[in-house]
């Protein structure tokens, strides 16, 4: 029984002509209902049509990355908002590099924010004129060139961070 038959009076269900009329009116509505029921699956990384991937990435705040393969875009969507909310942290950078470049990366903090307000003197943490926010991104040798990696990392690494790329 379609949902429309639950909404019509019992007499309409008993009269064949009235029942067929109600079913004819309900047919396009039932098709729309089925399509709308599939919409949540279409918004997942696995079920989204290829043409929707850039749009879904933009909804999550990622930049336009037209050169990424479909598999990389789906991998980027899989960690989605949770990863984007942690952007700039070592774990998020590692996950992001794995998703967009397909490379296992290790982020090592060389100097972190070790300053305690009111106790440390200016320059005591990392020396005068140096930034306290430094890290090294270690990638397998020959996996991706540094310029490409820096271009891919630009959206997720805050501008005040300084980092080195090291091949191991």
N, C-alpha and C positions, 0 to 999 in steps of 0.2 A: 504494500500500500504506500503510495507516495504521500508526502507530507500535506499536500493540498486536500486530500480526502479526509484528513483529520480535522480540517478547518471548515468544511462544508456541513450543512445540516444533515442529519441522518436520512431524511427523505431524498436528498440528492444522490446519496449513495445507493438507494434502493431503486431509483428510476434510471434505467440504462442510458437514455439520451442525456440526462443531466450529468450522470457520472462521466460519460465520454466527453461532454463539453468541459467539465472541470479538468479532466486529464489533458485535454488539448490545450487549455490555458496554462496548465502546470508544466507542460513539456519544456518550453524554453527556460522556465524558472529552475527546473530540475537540472538542466544542462549547466546553467550558471552556477547553481549550488555545487555541482561536481567540480567545476573549474576552480571555484573559490576554495573548495576543500583541498585542492592540490597546491594552492599558492604557498602555504608554509614550506612544503617540500622544495618548491622552486627557489626559495630564498636561502637554502642551505648550500654550502660549498660543493657538495656532491651532486645535488639535483638541479642547480641553476643552469640555464642555457648558457652557452659560451658567449653569446652576445650581451648577456647581463653582467658578466664578471667585472668589467671596468666600472659599471654603475654601482655594483655592490661594494667594490673596494672604495669608491668615492663616498658612499654612504657611511663607511666605517672610518673615513678620514684619511685614507691612504692617498698618495699622489697618483697621478695618471702615469702608469708604467706600461706603455704599449708594446715594448720589446719583450716583456715576460711571456713565457709560454703559458698555455692554458693550465697545465699541471702546476706551475709555480703560482699562478693566480689563485687556484683553488687551495693550495697549501697556505698561502698568505691569508685567505679568508677563513681557513680552519681555526687559526688562533685568534683571529679577529679582534674584537673589542677588548678582550682581556689582555692581549699583548700590547695593544695600542695604549691602554691606560697605564702600562708600566714602561712606556718608551723612555729610553735613556738609561735604563738599568742594565747591568751586564747580562742577566738572563734573557731579557727581552731582545737585546741586540743579538745574542747568540741564536735565539729562535727566529728572528727576522732574517738573519743571514742564511740560516738553514732553509727557510721558506722561499726566499727570492733568488738565492744563488745556488741552492742545492749543495752547499758546502758546510761541513762541520767546522764551526768556529769556536774559539775559546777566548773569552774576554777576561783579561787579567787587569785588575786595578793596580796601577803602579803607585799612585798617590791618591788617597781618598780624603774626604772632608773630616779631618781629625781635629779640627779647631773647636775648642770649647769656649763659648762666649764668656768673657769676663776673666778667664784664666790664662789663655794663650796670648802671646804677644804677636803683633803683626809680623809676618815673615817667619815665625817659628816653625810652622808646619812644613813648608816646602821651600823656604828661602824667599828673599825679596824679589818681586817682579815675576814670580812663577805662579801658575794657576794650580790650585789644589785639586782640580778635577781632571785627572789624566788616566788613561788606560791604554792597553795594548790589545789589538785584535789579532789573534794568532789563527792563521789559516794554513791548510796543507799547501806545500810548494807546488806551483804550477796550476792550481785549481782555478783561480780568477785573478785578473790583473788588478793592481792597487787602485787605479783610476776608476775602473768599473765598480769596484767594491765601495769606494768613497761616494760615488754617485748614488749607489743603491742605499747607502747608509744615511745620506743627507736628511731624509725625512724623519728618521727616528733618533738621530743623535742631536741633542741640543747644541746650539751654536757656541755655548760657552765651554763645551768640553773639548779637550785636545786629545787626540789619539794617534797611535802609531799602528801601522799594519805590518805584521811580522809573519814571514812564511817559515813554517817548520817542517 
